Amino acid sequence: MSKGRRSRAHAGQGSALVGEVEGYLKARAHHLEAREEAESLCSSMPWMTTAQAEQVTRHYIELRIGLTRQTLIRHIDDLREQYEARYQNLRRHLLRRHAAVACAVLACATGINAAACQLWH
């Protein structure tokens, strides 16, 4: 493997690792934010026992992360649909261009062939 290919491979691995770390940090921040919200909610209910507050906190975090996951999945699905529509549009456009170029080449070849036939006869 050449030096350029190796450096690109390492760059690809590095950017993938950065993406994973960034995703982990965002998920962790979201989890901590949900925990803070749950603890704030529980602190406004002083009659709850510690066990009840912990249970409410756990339940709130699970619900909040579940809602966020559903929102992200919907967003990903929307992006995928947009990407696929754009990809299909680009494919159609490229096919039209290739067909036009092929027709032009065929017309030129036919013209050249006709001209050559006239010159030799």
C-alpha positions in Angstrom: 0.0 0.0 0.0 1.4 3.4 -0.9 2.1 6.1 1.6 -0.8 8.3 0.3 -3.3 5.4 0.6 -2.1 4.7 4.1 -2.5 8.3 5.2 -6.0 8.4 3.7 -6.9 5.1 5.4 -5.7 6.5 8.7 -7.6 9.8 8.1 -10.8 7.8 7.4 -10.3 5.8 10.6 -9.5 9.0 12.5 -12.6 10.7 11.3 -14.7 7.7 12.1 -13.2 7.6 15.6 -13.9 11.3 16.0 -17.5 10.7 14.9 -17.9 7.9 17.5 -16.4 10.0 20.3 -18.6 13.0 19.3 -21.7 10.8 19.3 -20.8 9.3 22.7 -20.2 12.8 24.2 -23.5 14.1 22.8 -25.4 11.1 24.2 -23.7 11.4 27.5 -24.6 15.2 27.7 -28.2 14.4 26.8 -28.3 11.7 29.5 -26.9 14.2 32.1 -29.4 16.9 31.0 -32.3 14.4 31.4 -31.0 13.5 34.8 -30.8 17.1 35.9 -34.3 17.7 34.7 -35.6 14.7 36.6 -33.8 15.6 39.8 -35.2 19.1 39.5 -38.7 17.7 39.1 -38.1 15.4 42.1 -36.8 18.2 44.3 -40.1 20.0 43.8 -41.9 17.0 45.4 -40.4 16.8 48.9 -42.9 14.2 50.1 -41.2 11.5 47.9 -38.8 9.1 49.5 -35.3 8.7 48.2 -36.2 5.4 46.5 -39.3 6.9 44.9 -37.2 9.9 43.6 -34.6 7.5 42.2 -37.3 5.5 40.5 -39.0 8.6 39.0 -35.5 9.8 37.9 -34.8 6.5 36.1 -38.2 6.5 34.5 -37.9 10.1 33.3 -34.5 9.5 31.8 -35.7 6.4 30.0 -38.7 8.3 28.6 -36.7 11.3 27.6 -34.0 9.2 25.8 -36.7 7.1 24.1 -38.4 10.3 22.8 -35.1 11.7 21.6 -34.4 8.4 19.9 -37.7 8.4 18.1 -37.2 12.0 17.0 -33.7 11.2 15.7 -35.0 8.1 13.8 -37.8 10.2 12.2 -35.2 12.8 11.2 -32.9 10.2 9.8 -35.8 8.7 7.8 -36.6 12.2 6.4 -33.0 12.7 5.4 -32.8 9.3 3.8 -35.9 10.1 1.7 -34.5 13.4 0.7 -31.2 11.8 -0.2 -32.9 9.0 -2.2 -35.1 11.5 -4.1 -32.0 13.7 -4.9 -30.0 10.6 -6.0 -32.8 9.4 -8.3 -33.1 12.9 -9.8 -29.3 13.0 -10.4 -29.4 9.6 -12.0 -32.2 10.6 -14.4 -30.4 13.8 -15.3 -27.1 11.9 -15.9 -28.9 9.3 -18.0 -30.5 12.0 -20.2 -27.0 13.6 -20.7 -25.4 10.3 -21.6 -28.3 9.5 -24.0 -27.9 13.0 -25.6 -24.1 12.6 -26.0 -24.6 9.1 -27.4 -27.1 10.4 -29.9 -24.7 13.2 -30.9 -21.8 10.8 -31.3 -24.0 8.5 -33.4 -25.1 11.4 -35.6 -21.6 12.6 -36.1 -20.4 9.0 -37.0 -23.3 8.7 -39.4 -22.4 12.0 -41.0 -18.8 11.1 -41.3 -19.6 7.7 -42.8 -22.0 9.3 -45.3 -19.3 11.9 -46.3 -16.7 9.2 -46.6 -18.9 7.1 -48.8 -19.6 10.1 -51.2 -15.9 10.8 -51.4 -14.9 7.3 -52.4 -17.7 6.8 -54.9 
